[in-house]
Amino acid sequence: MNQKLFTRNFTFLILGQVSSLIGNYTLKFALSMYVLEQTGSASIFAGLLALSLLPTILLSPFGGILADRADRRNIMVALDTLSGLSVIIAAFILPLGQEIIVIGALLVVLSILGAFESPTVQACVPQMLSGDNIIKGNAVVNQVASIASLITPFLGSIFYTAFGIQPVFYAAAACFFITALLECFIRLTYNNPGYKMKISTVIMGDLSESMRFLRREQPNILKLLLLAALVSLFVAGTAVVGFPYLVRTVLGLSAEHYGMAESAMGIASVLGSLLVAVLSAKLHPRYMSIAFVAVGFCLIPCGIAFLLPAGAFARYIILLLLFCACQLGCSFFSTYAISVIQERTPEHLMGKVMSYVFTLSMCAQPIGQIVYGALFDQFSDSVYWVLIPSGIIVCVIGMASSKFFAKLET
């Protein structure tokens, strides 16, 4: 008998993710517009993004340990409650001055909390589901994130343009509190170990066990994560830093144009994860190499667009279409890769291994964001020198990794 996908627990998890991601993404979209308008610098914007990622990179392994040692439901409830309180506090402090410092501090706090929540949410999926439903469940989680990224630029641009930054803070805090309430209805089995050890002993033992698993039992998982981190260096720099900078600063278009573009990219991301869900029984790891090449190939025409005698809106349309295709490829890769990793990981190591997924996949992002922030500032009048080489490098990485992905099938 096939297990149904939307069980009680999984339904409440997804509803909570919808509320949390809408609040989180809407807030971050509005903050990105606020920072760019206040500073006009890609470097400052990239620096804030990189700063906010560091706690996630450093603390995610400890988040994985917590996810495997404590009640996962209670962890999620506590973290979303703290996220809501942090946003409320920042909303009250922001009018007092030093806005950029307040925003940076808030992003760091949310990053710290996210470092513990992300591995927990990912570890919950295989605990709630089994078989092919794990792939479908991860696809749904990815689709929820994609739909949130589709809705939130529209909401963020409307709220920010009409009312300013302050109402966005209050709306985001409300979303976090709603998420915590929904998570209270989740029921997960938690086996208390019944004995106590020193925290240092637990941490060292768990980290050693999980690293031994990745290096000796499943070295291909570690190689997959390192490869994804390498490509992330280029993709995060061009998409997260470059795209808003190109639309708002280089092309001089409005926040509404950027909001519509982000929504379109959200649709592309939904399609990427939906493709994984629909083709779950027919997918093979070698398709991840194709996704890499496709992402790199999309970046090359983005640079060529700035060599053509085209207007700002024509270049905007080209960027929109190609970055959407890029987003589809990234969504396809991440959804399927996480499912492959979960299928090869035992339950008692799930939280720790998923924390390494987030840590290694993001460790290159701050470097990429800082480097690309400086590059786009330096080549603001000739951005093709940034986009075209980046696309070529990602294509080469994708083609060179084809044999590795083929070996994953054995």
Secondary structure as UniProt FT lines:
FT   HELIX           8..39
FT   HELIX           42..69
FT   HELIX           72..93
FT   HELIX           94..96
FT   HELIX           99..128
FT   HELIX           132..163
FT   HELIX           165..183
FT   TURN            184..185
FT   HELIX           199..212
FT   HELIX           213..217
FT   HELIX           219..236
FT   HELIX           237..242
FT   HELIX           243..245
FT   HELIX           246..250
FT   HELIX           255..278
FT   TURN            279..282
FT   TURN            285..286
FT   HELIX           287..304
FT   TURN            305..307
FT   HELIX           312..343
FT   HELIX           347..349
FT   HELIX           350..362
FT   TURN            363..364
FT   HELIX           365..378
FT   TURN            379..381
FT   HELIX           384..400
FT   HELIX           402..407
FT   TURN            408..409
//
